[in-house]
């Protein structure tokens, strides 16, 4: 165990006050529908599942996309060991979607709030043999508590762009203290590696993104059959996935088409469906909402449901990646790639620059400016989709060496 430095020590002392406010904050979130009624107490360190027998690997990621990206690594670890797996996250959506895509020998819990009392309950119950943290979500108390118990720590798939680095630089001492507790750190790209090293991380190496290696998203067979039946004899179908306010660019391009296909919009936040429907109307078109039980009978079908992206990628030969025409700076392109949906995207891709670069190097994705999007929507992109799917399949077999290294780190090889 590494003794906490000044900054981490101050954080740990302050974190003892979290229980004074935590129950009230969580109760208010529960009332707003932001917590699961039967599971919110997991955030107080109270488990809702038993610990399985034998070795247990604990993996943590913050939200939906990051959690889904862990599935390929879990599969590689499971292939080389008899370990069981615990995945933690912090958002309700991540729990609900992962439940529909849960790997074998895996269960999910919410990570407790970062207070010693809650973390002690969590670690006393789960007793992990190895702790793996993904991307950039680091909880100082949880990391220190695991290290204090001698649990080996690894950080994988780290991602930190220039803005994220700038926000963390003022806390460089705290981050250096945390990074010193990790025995293995991998970054998605060279820029992230440089930022981590500037914050005090040692021995960082660049490895491929876990998102590329994630297996295809699942789809409910009955829902898939029902939607396919609804689309029989229908016009062609396009998907706009994980969109934010940048659906303006898509709607403008779509409106310009003479023979319009069916446009399915899957918003990043399903709660925005009514707002998007109003925007569709402003563009002189009609929309129906899947959450209301309505089918694809209008110009636009709003897929305002959670956990069905595997369904839409299977049905739509072309996907327009959301967040790439606005300040969000993109979303994961590998989910449509894994299911054979061709990837179109706008110019704003900073969050996934390395991923899109890899796709473009193999002519497996297409950059489209807003003024050329309408033309691109009606072109044949089947070759693009085929190359992207091949890259995804190749990546899914690339995690064997990382899995072996992690198992050795935890004494599980």
C-alpha positions in Angstrom: 0.0 0.0 0.0 1.2 3.5 -0.8 0.5 6.1 2.0 -1.8 8.9 0.9 -0.1 12.2 0.1 -1.3 15.6 1.2 -4.0 16.1 -1.5 -5.4 12.6 -1.3 -5.3 12.7 2.5 -7.4 15.9 2.5 -9.8 14.3 0.1 -10.2 11.2 2.2 -10.8 13.2 5.3 -13.5 15.3 3.6 -15.1 12.2 2.1 -16.1 11.1 5.7 -18.8 13.8 5.5 -20.5 12.3 2.5 -22.9 10.1 4.5 -24.4 13.3 6.1 -25.9 14.2 2.8 -26.0 11.0 0.7 -29.3 9.5 1.8 -31.2 12.7 1.1 -29.5 13.3 -2.2 -30.3 9.8 -3.3 -33.9 10.0 -2.2 -34.4 13.1 -4.3 -32.8 11.4 -7.3 -35.1 8.4 -6.7 -38.1 10.7 -6.7 -37.0 12.1 -10.1 -36.5 8.6 -11.6 -32.7 8.9 -11.7 -32.2 5.9 -9.5 -33.6 2.3 -9.6 -36.2 1.9 -6.8 -34.9 -1.6 -5.8 -31.2 -0.9 -6.1 -30.4 2.7 -5.0 -29.0 1.5 -1.7 -26.2 -0.2 -3.6 -24.7 3.4 -3.7 -24.6 3.2 0.1 -22.4 0.0 -0.2 -25.3 -2.4 0.5 -25.1 -5.3 -2.0 -28.2 -6.6 -3.7 -26.6 -9.8 -4.9 -24.5 -12.6 -3.2 -20.8 -12.9 -3.9 -20.1 -15.9 -6.1 -17.7 -18.6 -5.1 -14.1 -18.4 -6.3 -11.9 -15.7 -7.8 -13.7 -12.4 -8.6 -12.6 -9.6 -11.0 -14.1 -6.2 -10.4 -14.3 -3.9 -13.4 -15.5 -0.3 -13.2 -16.6 2.2 -15.8 -18.8 5.3 -15.4 -21.6 5.2 -17.9 -23.4 3.4 -20.7 -20.8 3.4 -23.5 -17.9 2.7 -21.2 -19.6 -0.2 -19.5 -20.6 -1.8 -22.8 -17.0 -1.5 -24.0 -15.9 -3.8 -21.1 -17.8 -6.8 -22.5 -15.0 -7.8 -24.9 -12.4 -7.7 -22.1 -14.7 -9.7 -19.8 -15.0 -12.3 -22.6 -11.3 -12.5 -23.1 -10.7 -12.8 -19.3 -13.4 -15.5 -19.0 -11.9 -17.5 -21.9 -8.5 -17.7 -20.0 -9.8 -18.3 -16.5 -12.5 -19.6 -14.2 -13.0 -16.2 -12.6 -16.4 -14.5 -12.0 -16.9 -10.9 -12.8 -18.5 -7.8 -11.1 -19.1 -4.7 -13.2 -19.8 -1.5 -11.5 -21.0 1.8 -12.9 -22.8 4.9 -11.7 -25.7 5.6 -14.1 -29.2 4.0 -14.2 -29.0 3.7 -18.0 -25.8 1.8 -17.9 -27.3 -0.8 -15.5 -30.5 -1.2 -17.6 -28.7 -1.6 -20.9 -26.0 -3.9 -19.5 -28.7 -6.1 -18.1 -29.7 -6.9 -21.7 -26.1 -7.4 -22.8 -24.6 -9.2 -19.7 -21.6 -11.4 -20.4 -21.4 -14.9 -18.9 -20.4 -15.2 -15.2 -21.0 -11.5 -14.8 -23.2 -9.4 -12.5 -23.7 -5.6 -12.1 -23.8 -3.3 -9.1 -23.7 0.4 -8.7 -20.4 1.7 -7.3 -20.9 3.1 -3.8 -20.5 6.8 -3.1 -16.9 7.5 -2.3 -17.1 7.4 1.5 -15.0 5.1 3.7 -18.1 3.6 5.4 -19.8 2.7 2.1 -16.6 1.4 0.5 -15.8 -0.8 3.4 -19.3 -2.5 3.1 -18.7 -3.0 -0.6 -15.2 -4.4 -0.3 -16.1 -6.6 2.7 -18.9 -8.2 0.7 -17.3 -8.6 -2.7 -13.6 -9.2 -1.8 -12.3 -8.8 -5.3 -9.0 -10.4 -6.4 -8.3 -7.8 -9.0 -9.7 -4.3 -9.7 -9.8 -2.9 -13.3 -10.7 0.8 -14.0 -11.7 1.9 -17.5 -11.4 5.2 -19.4 -11.1 8.3 -17.1 -13.5 7.8 -14.1 -11.3 7.5 -11.0 -12.8 7.6 -7.5 -10.0 8.4 -5.1 -11.5 6.8 -2.1 -12.4 3.5 -3.8 -8.9 3.3 -5.4 -7.2 4.0 -2.1 -9.4 1.5 -0.2 -8.7 -1.2 -2.7 -5.0 -0.5 -2.6 -5.0 -0.6 1.2 -6.4 -4.1 1.1 -3.7 -5.3 -1.3 -6.1 -5.6 -4.3 -4.1 -5.2 -7.5 -5.2 -2.2 -9.6 -5.1 -1.8 -13.3 -6.3 1.1 -15.5 -7.3 0.2 -19.1 -8.6 2.0 -22.1 -7.7 5.4 -20.6 -9.0 8.4 -22.5 -8.1 12.0 -21.7 -8.3 14.8 -24.3 -6.7 18.2 -24.0 -9.8 19.7 -22.2 -10.0 16.9 -19.7 -6.3 17.2 -19.0 -6.6 20.9 -18.5 -9.3 20.4 -15.9 -7.2 17.9 -14.0 -3.9 19.6 -14.2 -4.6 21.7 -11.1 -5.0 18.5 -9.1 -1.8 16.9 -10.5 -0.6 15.9 -7.0 -3.8 14.0 -6.3 -3.7 12.2 -9.7 0.0 11.3 -9.3 -0.9 9.8 -5.9 -3.7 7.7 -7.5 -1.7 6.6 -10.5 1.1 5.3 -8.3 -1.3 2.7 -7.0 -1.9 1.2 -10.4 0.4 -1.7 -11.5 -0.7 -1.4 -15.2 -2.0 1.6 -17.2 -3.0 1.5 -20.9 -4.2 4.5 -23.0 -6.3 4.6 -26.1 -4.0 7.0 -27.9 -0.6 8.7 -27.7 -2.2 12.1 -26.6 -3.9 10.4 -23.6 -0.6 8.7 -22.7 1.2 12.1 -22.7 -1.5 13.6 -20.6 -1.4 10.8 -18.0 2.3 11.0 -17.8 2.1 14.8 -17.3 -0.1 14.0 -14.3 2.4 11.7 -12.9 1.5 8.2 -14.3 4.4 5.9 -14.9 4.9 3.2 -17.5 1.8 4.2 -19.6 1.5 2.3 -22.9 -0.8 2.8 -25.8 -3.2 -0.1 -26.6 -6.2 -0.4 -28.9 -9.6 0.9 -27.7 -11.8 -1.6 -25.9 -14.8 -0.2 -27.8 -13.5 -1.7 -31.0 -13.2 -5.2 -29.4 -16.7 -5.2 -27.9 -19.0 -8.0 -29.2 -22.2 -6.9 -31.1 -25.0 -5.5 -29.0 -27.9 -7.9 -28.3 -31.4 -7.6 -29.7 -34.6 -9.2 -28.4 -35.6 -11.8 -31.1 -39.3 -11.1 -30.7 -38.8 -7.3 -31.0 -36.5 -7.8 -34.0 -39.1 -10.0 -35.8 -41.9 -7.6 -35.0 -40.1 -4.6 -36.4 -38.9 -6.5 -39.5 -42.5 -7.4 -40.1 -43.5 -3.7 -39.7 -40.9 -2.7 -42.3 -41.8 -5.3 -44.9 -42.5 -3.5 -48.2 -41.4 -0.3 -46.6 -39.1 2.3 -48.1 -35.3 2.1 -47.3 -34.3 2.8 -43.7 -31.6 5.1 -42.2 -30.6 5.4 -38.6 -29.4 8.5 -36.8 -27.9 7.1 -33.5 -27.1 8.7 -30.2 -28.1 12.2 -31.4 -28.1 15.4 -29.4 -29.2 18.8 -30.7 -27.2 18.0 -33.9 -30.2 16.3 -35.4 -30.8 19.7 -37.1 -28.2 18.8 -39.7 -29.8 15.4 -40.3 -33.3 16.7 -40.5 -32.3 19.5 -42.9 -30.6 17.0 -45.2 -33.4 14.5 -44.9 -36.0 17.1 -45.8 -34.2 17.9 -49.0 -34.7 14.4 -50.4 -37.4 13.8 -53.0 -37.9 10.0 -52.3 -37.4 9.9 -48.6 -36.4 6.7 -46.8 -37.6 6.1 -43.3 -35.4 7.9 -40.8 -35.1 6.3 -37.4 -33.7 8.7 -34.8 -32.4 7.1 -31.6 -31.7 10.1 -29.3 -28.9 9.9 -26.7 -31.5 11.0 -24.1 -34.9 9.4 -24.8 -36.5 12.1 -22.7 -35.9 14.5 -25.6 -38.3 12.6 -27.9 -41.1 15.2 -27.7 -38.6 18.0 -28.4 -37.3 16.2 -31.4 -40.8 15.5 -32.7 -41.5 19.2 -32.5 -38.3 19.8 -34.6 -39.4 17.3 -37.1 -42.7 19.2 -37.5 -40.8 22.5 -37.8 -39.1 20.9 -40.8 -42.5 20.1 -42.4 -42.4 16.4 -41.6 -44.2 13.9 -39.3 -42.9 11.6 -36.5 -44.1 8.7 -34.4 -42.7 7.6 -31.1 -41.9 4.0 -30.3 -42.4 4.6 -26.6 -46.0 5.3 -27.4 -46.4 1.9 -29.2 -46.5 3.6 -32.6 -44.9 2.0 -35.6 -42.9 3.4 -38.6 -45.9 5.2 -40.3 -44.4 8.7 -40.6 -41.4 10.3 -42.1 -39.4 9.8 -38.8 -39.7 7.1 -36.3 -38.3 8.1 -32.9 -36.6 5.1 -31.2 -37.0 6.7 -27.7 -36.3 3.5 -25.8 -33.3 2.2 -23.9 -31.4 -1.0 -24.6 -32.6 -1.5 -28.2 -29.6 -0.1 -30.2 -28.7 -3.7 -31.2 -32.1 -3.9 -32.9 -31.7 -0.7 -34.9 -28.1 -1.4 -36.1 -29.3 -4.8 -37.4 -32.2 -3.2 -39.3 -30.5 -0.1 -40.7 -27.8 -0.5 -43.4 -26.6 3.1 -42.8 -26.0 4.9 -39.5 -25.3 8.6 -39.0 -23.3 8.9 -35.8 -24.7 11.4 -33.4 -22.8 14.2 -31.7 -20.5 14.6 -34.8 -22.3 17.8 -36.1 -22.1 19.7 -32.8 -20.1 20.3 -29.6 -20.6 16.8 -28.2 -17.7 15.6 -30.5 -19.0 12.2 -31.4 -20.0 8.8 -30.1 -18.8 5.2 -30.4 -18.6 4.1 -34.1 -17.9 0.5 -33.3 -21.4 -0.5 -32.3 -22.8 -0.1 -35.8 -19.6 -1.5 -37.3 -20.0 -4.8 -35.4 -23.5 -5.2 -36.8 -22.8 -4.3 -40.5 -24.3 -0.8 -40.5 -22.3 1.7 -42.6 -20.9 4.6 -40.7 -21.5 8.2 -41.8 -20.4 11.0 -39.5 -19.9 14.8 -39.3 -16.6 16.7 -38.7 -16.8 16.9 -34.8 -15.2 13.7 -33.6 -12.6 14.7 -31.0 -13.9 12.2 -28.4 -13.2 9.3 -30.7 -10.5 10.7 -33.0 -8.3 7.5 -32.8 -11.3 5.3 -33.5 -12.4 7.2 -36.5 -8.8 7.5 -37.8 -8.5 3.7 -37.7 -11.8 3.3 -39.6 -10.8 5.9 -42.2 -7.4 4.3 -42.8 -9.3 1.2 -43.9 -11.9 3.2 -45.9 -14.5 1.9 -43.4 -16.3 5.2 -42.4 -17.2 8.3 -44.3 -16.9 11.9 -43.2 -19.8 14.0 -44.5 -20.2 17.8 -44.2 -23.7 19.1 -43.5 -24.1 20.5 -47.0 -23.2 17.1 -48.6 -25.2 14.9 -46.2 -28.4 14.8 -48.3 -26.5 13.3 -51.3 -24.7 10.8 -49.0 -27.9 9.5 -47.5 -29.1 7.9 -50.7 -25.8 6.4 -51.9 -24.8 2.8 -51.6 -22.5 2.2 -48.6 -22.4 -1.6 -48.5 -18.7 -1.8 -49.2 -18.1 0.7 -46.4 -20.1 -1.4 -44.0 -18.3 -4.6 -44.9 -14.9 -3.1 -44.2 -16.0 -1.8 -40.9 -17.5 -5.1 -39.8 -14.2 -6.9 -40.7 -12.2 -4.4 -38.6 -14.6 -5.0 -35.7 -14.3 -8.8 -36.0 -10.5 -8.6 -36.1 -10.5 -6.4 -33.0 -12.7 -8.8 -31.0 -9.9 -11.3 -31.1 -7.1 -8.9 -30.1 -7.5 -8.8 -26.3 -5.9 -12.2 -25.4 -2.5 -10.7 -24.4 -4.0 -8.0 -22.3 -6.3 -10.5 -20.6 -3.4 -12.7 -19.8 -1.4 -9.8 -18.3 -4.3 -8.8 -16.2 -4.9 -12.3 -14.9 -1.2 -12.6 -14.0 -1.4 -9.3 -12.2 -4.2 -10.7 -10.0 -2.6 -14.0 -9.5 -5.3 -15.7 -11.5 -3.4 -17.0 -14.5 
